[in-house]
Amino acid sequence: MTGTEGSPRTIRTAVVGYGLAGSVFHAPLLAANGSYSLDVIATSDAGRQAAAASRHPGADIVPDGAAALERAAVLDLVVLATPPETHYPLAKAALQAGLDVVVDKPFAVTSAQGEELVEAARQLGRVLTVFHNRRWDGDFLTLRKLLAARALGGVTRFESRFERWQPTIAKPWKARATAADGGGVLFDLGSHLVDQALQLFGPATVAHAELAARRSDERADDDVFLVLRHHSGVTSHLTMNMQCAQQGPRFRVLGSVGGYTKNGVDPQEPYLAAGGSPLDPGYGQEALEWAGQLGRDGHLDALPTERGAYPEFYRILAEKILDGGAQSSLPLPVDPEDAVEVLKLIEAARELVKNQSIAP
């Protein structure tokens, strides 16, 4: 698709929110992809406004999402990098304004909200997707490759962790947010872990759930353990903890002929946070010292990690939009229905814990 006078069309984009998600993930990835123009950045924080103007001088800086949507006539895409409780109303307003929409995870704070947004996008003929960027972590891509090759045989157990040492809550909105607002580690890191498990091993039910708030200022949850039973026969153990002084393996996967254990965390986020560009030659490459271990005890081989690829999300999205948007047969980077399924499992986990707490 081309613009006026035969020039290639660019996707005119607004990023709403310039905290971690907006400044570290979305804006740099968009700026590195020539299919997009970053025209508007919305943030109410004066320091973030200055940072956005310095890093992206071609963008207009506006105070909030409403101000960004006032410019809908000169935009094609809105990226929502705001707190979870704002995702549903902002996404709905953006769709109704005739824009395509990217929503950061969690998609919404309830599965019902997510389903309503999916239906609204369908009726309005707009593109709607969710930024589950951890599908392009290098370690996740490595594991997908192993599973495709059946290098582990038949997988029986999948262990996946996001554990961090953050004994205090740095962000004011996170300190205020309850689970009803989309606060807590289950919505935050848990959205990634559940999505990855479903992508690898298919539909599941929640067999066991533990939710706790360990930090004194935590209003939702910061220590969570889930057991998922996949219809494929795999059991997933998912651990997320924000007050973890000693962290376990990122992945441990056990199969009938071997296993795979991976320590460390994908390097893309810290690289982008330090000012690196997705266009840098070494972007997404993990140091060999963090290679995973493949095989059986006594017969282990170091397995270098695949290169991480967060830019793939926006590459796939650009192809979809420029090919005709919602009318195109090309795939979305993330089907929003997948994100709804993640929310349903999160809700099931909370309901299971609630029922356990009131049992006689």
Secondary structure, DSSP 8 states (H G I E B T S, - for coil): -B-GGG-B--EEEEEE--SHIIIIIIHHHHHT-TTEEEEEEE---HHHHHHHHHH-TTSEEESSHHHHHTTGGG-SEEEE-S-GGGHHHHHHHHHHTT-EEEEESSS-SSHHHHHHHHHHHHHHT--EEEE-GGGG-HHHHHHHHHHHTTTT-SEEEEEEEEE-B--S--SHHHHH--GGGT-STTTTHHHHHHHHHHHHH--EEEEEEEEE--STT-SS-SEEEEEEEETTS-EEEEEEESB-SS---SEEEEESS-EEEE-S--SHHHHHHTT--TTSTTTT---GGG-EEEEETTEEEEE------THHHHHHHHHHHHTTGGG--S--SS-HHHHHHHHHHHHHHHHHHHHHHH--
